[in-house]
Amino acid sequence: MAPLLQADTVSMSFGGVHALSGVSFELHRGETLGLIGPNGAGKTTMFNCITGVLPSYRGHIYYDDRDLRNLKPHQRARLKIARTFQNLELFDELSALDNLLLPLEAFSQRGVIGDLLRLPRTVFDERQAQEKARAMLHFINLGDCADTPAGDLPVGLQRRLEVGRALSLEPRLLLLDEPGAGLDARETAELARLLASVRARFKVTMLIVDHDMALIMRICNRIYVLDNGQVIAEGSPEQIRDDPQVVRAYLGEAPAIAAGGAG
């Protein structure tokens, strides 16, 4: 079976800086794949190419055997590709519940006339969106925070909320850009358990970028390592942990890729 996502010699430059240089990888259905590397390795650039934020890349990106070239970000989202962001992109003033309702409303098929006249279909769709959003809040263990402004939540709960918002789109492919950023050890362990539950319940394929190697080693089936915009290693968590080239890429500090295990 063909991979769900395939990058084929993808390159991206900013002036004279080569952020990506011929990067290729495959992500199979149902898999959790890690993309790691030092700062500036090209990881977030790769995410932005996949989602269409940076459409001028060279090479090809295939999703479900379809070349994503020329598709705008919203068109890629409609193909069930969702992402979280390295810097939290929540609406701080809105409640946790409203943050989950926004993507549901954005992709609703309701019309303006139906909203104005409060037609039965409109009322039904709104009620259904409320039920979905509240169910998602309970799944991410934020059921008691429905009315709390997102900006008032601790960063660990904000990370959970952003994952929940991406899941509200019912994605087939979920891109997680440093979901462990700013979390302590307890919050990271809780996030790892949540992501394992996401994979089990939603059967979603995940591509994750993070510097927290304990998180990566715990939840990923396979890992690709980027350095200076190029793939330098690929393999299981155990293979990556013991790869001398990977250790050197992380400034020679073996503890930086400490042992974990695929979940």
C-alpha positions, 0 to 999 in steps of 0.5 A: 500500500502506498504511504499516506504522505510522501516527501520526494526530494523537497527543497526550500530556500530563503535567499541563499539559505537552504532550509531544506535540501532534497528531503525525502521520507514516507509516512504510512497509514496509522503510523506515528513518525518523528521528525527531529533535529537541532534548531534550524534543521528545517523541521518547521519549514517541512511542516509549512511546505506540507500545509501549503504555507510555503507553496514555492518548494521544489520537489513533490509532496504526495498525500494519499497518492495526490500531489499537493502542488498548487493546493492552497492551505484551506484546500489541504485542510479540507483533505483532512490535514490538520496541524498544531503550531510551535507557538500556540495559536489559540484565541486567548479571549475565547473559552476553551469550548469556543476554541473547539467550536471555531473549526467546526463552524469554519467548515460547516455547510450552513448558509447565511440565510439559514443562520438568519432565519434559524432554520431547523437544519441550522439549529440541528447543526449548531447543537451537533457542533456543541455536542462534538466540541464538548465530547472533545473537551472530555476526551482531552480532559478539559471538561471542567474548563469549557467556560474558561478563557483559553489564555487563562489555562496553564500552558500544558492545558493549552497544548491539550486544547490545541490538539483537541482543536486540530482533532475537531476537524477529524483529520486523517493526518495530524501534524504536531509542531513541538507539542511538548514545548514549555511542558514539565516532565509531568505534563510531557508524560500526560501529553504522551498518554493523550497522543497514544489515546488519540492514535488508538481512538481516532486511527489518525496518522501523526507526524510530530516535531519536538525537541523532547526526545523522551516524548519522541522516543515514547510515542513514535514508531519511526524517526527521521533526523534532519540536520542542515536541511538534510536527512542524516538518519532514519530508523526505529527509536532504538536505532536513532538513539544509538546512531553516532551521527545523530548524537553528533548532530545533538552536540555530542550529548548522548543524554539529549536522546535518552532512552524511551520507547515507541508507544 
